[in-house]
Amino acid sequence: MNALPFSRRKALQTLACGFGQLALADLAARRANASASTNPLQSKPTRHPAKAKRIIFLFMQGGVSHVDSFDYKPQLLSEDGRMLDFADLRSLAKTGKSPQQRVMRPLWNFAQHGQSGLWGSDLFPEMCKHMDKMCLIRSMHTEGIAHGPATLFLHTGTTTFVRPSMGAWVSYGLGSENDNLPSFVTISPSLGNGGPRNYGSAFLPPVYQGTAIGRAGVPARDASIGNLRSPRPAEDARKQFDLLRELNAEQLLQKPGENELEAVINSYELAWRMQGAAPGILGIEGESQETLSLYGIGQKATDNFGRQCLLARRLCESGVRFVQVNYGDNTNNPAWDQHSNLKKHGDHAHAVDRPVAGLLADLEQRGLLEDTIVWWGGEFGRTPYAEKNGTGRDHNPAGFSLWLAGGGFKAGTAYGETDEWGHHAVVNKVHMRDLHATLLHALGLDHEALTFRYSGRDFRLTDVSGQVVHELFA
């Protein structure tokens, strides 16, 4: 019988090395699984076939006058100056009665545009060139008669409680298309009328809250993400990150299921990845002069909002699911809030008109409009009468307009109607919760199934109401 080619001691030594390799492989697998569990922004499957992949929300803070822009009411022309009793919750809340108010004609001329023949005013001449791309909703109504409650309701589905914002719900439901970027970004958000609550995650894990780029009042040229660049040399930063990753993996192995710990670890991981990806996206230096001109960049009136809109396109193109572009300021009486001197609407319109039209044209020529929803509007509209018999209009949550473009919505159409004055939504009324449900549906999400259990109850963006308006889809 032949002797073994190695001794028993040698055999044990060799086997011991194998045991070590097995242990190391198991530890590596466990760490990989722990790391994967901390990436809730992975792209997730939709509930049903999606019509769109992402949303760009152009928020006109303060409430654009729909009867001066997209809701043509000839009766305001024929009855201009007449004193009438407009039943109005806003007036009742202020005075306890509904006094007579003076009918006020639109300050801008209306005309029909494009092959669709949709009505729009020369308040937005550049946007009106794209009416054939728009799905106008002229029968919106909402909750809240003041900016704070109405703005919160638009963003979170509640006027008072702390609830997740719509962008956070979209992030929670779909994740991100790009592992190196957040799923939800808000550009130049306001500190007023809800402030961070309008892009917060509330009781959803913190990773789903919006990443703010700049803030209202800071020039878009200077807007950035805080602490994006590491102050350390690249090699030192990499070593530090690798060490933190090892320590975090050990922590997760010892404390599995710790949501707050996972959220912190995920924020570190995402921040590290963003250091490499985000700077190139936030800069617009590589864009052609033709593209810059399309957005009005380089011209005083339109440069700021043009930069915001172009950044929104670059973020969506790079895989961000929900981008909000804010036109407003940090006061409690925001940009479009003309209780007096309604002509000021013209200045704001001049600042946003060309950038928004440029965004629509740019998305279309890049093939992005098909699966991108562009949502334009504010928290409410404005009254058909002159407030206090003056030169401005009051808030109007009972009936107003907004428009959607791309993402499977019927182009060149108008849905719903307000009354002959443009005061109350009366035909095919669309509540803000219906809009939320419809937008989620377009993204492949069921608003009734998109829930999160908190404090013993399943919560959702639309609370216990909201209907998908299927008629809006092509």
N, C-alpha and C positions, 0 to 999 in steps of 0.2 A: 504493500500500500504506500503511495507517494505521500511525503510530508507536505503540509500546507506551505505555500511560498512566502508566508509572513507569519510572525509570531502572534500569540493571543493578545499581547500588549499592543502591538501595532494595529490589530483589528479593532480593539476598543478605542484607540486614539482616532482612527479613521471614522468609526461610527459616531464618535462624539462630535466630530466636525459636522457630520451630516445632521445630527440633532440640532446643532447650532444654526445651520442653514435653514432647517425647517422652522425653527422658532423665529428666526429673522424674517422669513417669508410670511409667517402668520402675523407677526407684528406689523409688517409693512402693509399687508392686506387690511388689517384692522384700522390702521391709520388712514389708509386710502378711503375705506368706508366711512370713517369718522369725518374725513375731509369732505366727501361727497354729500354727507348729510347736512353740512353747513352751507350748501349752495342752493338755497331755495329759489334763486333767480334763474335756474336752468329752465330752458324753454319747455312749456307744458302743452299737452294736447288740448284741443278745443272740444267743447261739448257737442257741437254740430259743425258742419262745414262753414268756415268763416268766409265772409265777403271782403274783409279787410284785415290787415295785420297790425295796423297802428293808427293812432290819432294825433293830429296836430290841432290843439285848441287855441284859437286866437281870442283871448278874453278881453273884451272892451269894457273895462271897469267903469261903472257909474251909470250905464244904461243909455244906449243910443236911441234917439227918437225914431221909432219905426214909421211914424206918419210923415217923417221928413226924409225917409230913405227907401224902404222897400215895401211899404203898405200904402198904396195910392188910394186916397179917399176924396173924390171930387166934391163931396158934400162939405168938406172943410173949406173949399174955395167958395162955394155958393153961399155958405152961412157964416163966413168970416165976420167976426165982430158981434155976432148975436149972443145975448146972455141966455144961458140955458142951465137947467138943473141936471148936473151929471152925478148920478148916484155913485159914490166913490168911497171906498174903505179908508183911503188915505185922509180925505177931508174929514170923515167922521172921527178918525183917531185923533186928528189935530184939534177939531173944534166941537165935536159932539153933534154936528149937524152937517148937512150937505148944501152949502150955499151955491147960488148961481155963479157960473163961471163964463168967461168970454171965449167963444170959439176962436181958435187961432189957426189960420191957414198955414200950409207948409211953406217954409222959407226958401225951398229949393224946387225947381221945376222937375216934373216927372215926364218920362217918355218910355216907350216900349223898346226893348233891345233884343238883338239877335233873332235867330229863326224862331225861338220860343215865344217872342213877343212879351216876355215878362216885364213888368213895370219896375223901374228903378229911377232914383232922382240923380240930379247932377251934383249931389253932395259927394257921391262916390263915382266919378266918371270912369276911372280905370277898372274898378270892380265890375261896373255895368257892362264892360266889354266881354266879361266872362259869365254873363247870366246863363248862357246855354250849358254851363257846367254845374250850375247851382240847383239844389233842391231847397226852395224857400219854404219855411214853415211860418205861416202868418197867423197862427192861432195858439201861440204859446201862452201859458199862464203858470203862475208859480206861487210859492209861499213867501211871506215877508214883505213888508211895505217900506222898510228902511234898508240901506245898503248892507249893513252888517248881517242881519238875518237872511236877507235874500242871497247875498254872496255865499254865505255858509251853506245855504240850501242848495245852491247850484253846484257847489263843490262836494258836499258831503251828504246831501239828502236830509239834512236836519237844520233847523233855524237856531237851536240853542245847545244841544248836546255835543260832546266831543265824540266824533265818529270818523272813520277812515274816509279819506278823500277818494274821488273817483279814480284818479291816477293810481292810488295805492291799491284799490280793488283790482284794477286791470293788471298791475304788477303781480299781485297775489294769484290771480287767475291764470295768467299766461307766462309769467317769467319774462326773461329778456332774450332777444335774438342774438345778443353779443355778450359773451361771458366777461368781456373787459369793460363793459359800460353798465351803468344803472338802467333799470327798466323804465324809470319815470324821472323826467327832468322838467323843472319849471324855470323859465327864463325871466329875470327881472321881476320877481314877485313883490307885491306890496306888503308892508308891515301892518297896514290898517285893515279894518273890516274882516277880521278873522285871522289875518296874518298867516303864520306857519300852519294853522289848523287847515287852511285851504289846500295844503299839499302834504299834510301829515298822515301818519298811519294809525293814530289812535291806539286801539287794542290789537291791531294786526302787528305781527313782528316788525321791528323797526326797519328791517332791510327794505320794506316795501314803500317807505316814505319817499317823497320827491327829493331829488338832489337839486338844490338851488344854484343857479348860475347868475351871479350879480344880484341886484335888488333894485326896486323902483327908485328913481332919483339918481342912480349911478349910471354914467354913460355906458352904453352897450360895448363900446370900444374897450372899456376897462373891466368889463364883467368877466369873472373867472370863478373857478371852484377853489374854495379855501384849502390851503396846505396841499395842493396837488403835486407840487414838485418837492422832492426830498432835498434837504440842505446838505446831505452827506454825499460823498463821491459814490458813483454807481456801484463799485465793487463792495464798499463797506455797507451800503444800503442792502445789497443782495444778501450778504452774510447775516446782517441783523434780521432780515425777513426770514431767512431759512431757519435761524435759531428760534424765532417766535413761532414759526409754523410747527416746529418739533415740540415746543412746550405746549402749544395749543392742542395738538393732537393727543398728548399725554393727558391733558386736562379733560378732554372729551371722553377719553377711555375711562377715566375715573368717575366722571359725572355725565353719563349718557342721558339725553333728553332734557338737558338744561337749556331752555329756549333763549334766555338772555345771554348765556355764554356763547351759544351758537351764533346769535345775532352779532355779538361783538367780534367774534372770530371772522365771520363772513364779511363784516365791514372792513377789517384789516386786509383780508384777501382781495376784496374788490378795489380798495384804495390802492393796493400795490399794483394790480393789473391796470388800473386807470392811469397810473403815472406814465405808463408806456403808450397807452392808446389815446387818452383824452386830449393831450396838448395838440396833436395833429388835427383833431376834429374841431376844437374850439377856435383855431386860427383859420382865417379866410384868405391868407396870403396866396394860396395856390389857385384861387378862383380867377377866371378870366375877367377882363374889363367889361366884356359884354354881359356877363352874369351880374357883376357888381352894379352895372347901370340898370339892369332889369329890376333890381330891388331898390333902386334909388340911392344906393350907397355912394357917398361922395357929394351928395347934395344936402344942404343944411337941414331942410325940413324933413327929409325922409331917411337920412343916414342912420339914425339911431334905431328906428323900428325895422328898417331894412336889414341891418346887421342881425337883429333878433330873428327875423323871419328866415334869413339865409342860414343861420346857425340851426334853426329848427329843421330845415331840410337836411343839413349835414348830419344831424343827430339821428333823424329817422332813417336816412340812407345807411347809417352805420349800425342799425338794429335796435334803437331805443323805441319802446312800445308807445309811450304816451309822452308827448312834449307839449307843454303849455307855454304860450307866448303871451305875456301880460302887457297891455297898454294901460298905464295908470300911474298913480303916484302914491305917496304914503300918508295922504290926508284922509279925513273922514268924509270929505266932499270931493270924490275922485273925478278924474278927467272929464267924462261925458256928462257930468251932473250939472246941467245948465238950468237952474231954477230961475235964473234971469240971464239975459243976453244969450239967447239960443244961437245967435250967429257964431258964438265961440265953437260950436260944433264944426264949423268950417275949418278952423285951424287944426283940430284933432283929425278930421277926415283927411286933410292934406298930408298929415304925417303918416297915416296908415294905408291910404288908398293904393298908392303905387307899390309899396312893399307886399301887400296882400295879393294884388293882381300879379306881381312878379312871382310870388310863391306858387300860385296856381299854374302859371305858364311853365315855370321851371319843373314842377312836379310832373306835369303832363309830358313835356318833351323828354324827360328822363324815364318815362314809363312807370313812375311811382304813384301817380294819382289813382290808378286802378285799384291798388290795395292800401291806399292811405286815405283816411277820412280827414277832411279839413272842416272844422267846426268853428263858425264865426258868430259871436254874439256876446251879450252882457247878461246881467242878473235880472233885468226887467226892461220894460220900455218906458215911454213917457206919454203924458196925457195929451188929448186932442185940444185941450183948452189952455189958455195962458194962466199960469199960476198967479193968483192975487191981482189979476187984470194987468199983469206986467208984460215982460218980454221973454219969459222962459216957460218951461213946462215942468210939471211935477212928476214924481215916480208913478209908474203904471204897471203893477204886476198882474193885472186882470187880462191883459191882451197885448202881445208884442210879437216881434219877428226875429228870426235868426235864419242862417242858412248853413247847409251842409254841402260838401262837394266830394266827389270820388267815392271810393269804398263801397260801390254797389248801390248807391242811392240814385233815384231817378233824376237825371240831369235835365235842366230846362223846364222844371215844373214848379208849381206852387201848391201847397197843401193847406187847407183850412182857411178860415176867414174870421176877421173881427167884424163888429157891427159897422153901420154906415159911418160912424165917427172914428173908428179905430180904437175904441175904448175898451170893449170887452170881447174876448174870444167867444164866438157863437157857433161856428160850423167846424166839425172835426177838431174839437179842442184837443190840444196836446199839453198835458201837464209836464212839469220838469221831470217828474219820476218816469213818465212815459218815455221822455227823451233818453234818460239814463238807461232804461230797459232796452230801448231800440239800439243805442250805440253799443251796449254790451252784446246784444244779439248779433250785430254786424261783425263783431270780433270773434264770434263763435262761442260766446258765453251765455249761459242761461241765468238771467238775473234772479230767478227764484232758487236756483241750485247753488249759486255763488254765495256761500254763507261762511261764517266763522263763529264758532261757539265761544261765548264770553259771558262770564258771570251767570251761567246757567241758562243762557238763551242763545239761539241761533240768530245772528244779525246778518243783514244784507244791505246793499246800497239803497235799494228801493223800499226798504222797510216791509210793509205788508200790502203794498199797492204797486202800481206801475204796470202798463200794458205795452207790449211791443207793437209799434205802428207799422205793420207789414206793408201798408200801402205806399210807404216812402221808398221802398226798394224797387229797383228795376226788374 
